[in-house]
Amino acid sequence: MIRGSGIARRSPVSELLGASGPVAKALPGYEERPGQLEMANIVLRALNKGEHAVVEAGTGTGKSLAYLVPIIYSGKTVIVSTANKALQEQLIRKDIPFLQQ
């Protein structure tokens, strides 16, 4: 959600990651996650403003999609640094190809 002038509206990434969005339709059992939406909006805002964002989120938040969706939506080139090779493999072999579809 984006708030401004007293009116709340859904952001583009909230629509993409929301309960009735394309990600939900493509993933059986998908559930909208408020923390994921909040993180995605923070990432999108940082990308749009050319700023840095540091976000901490717990297990099960959906962090990978929360940063990949706004990155893809923005059309910008970014560097993603992961803690281990397993997550790199997940991003390259699963998450990015899924979102490209």
Helices and strands as residue ranges (DSSP letters): E 2-4, E 7-9, H 12-17, H 22-26, H 34-49, H 63-74, H 85-90, I 91-95, H 96-100
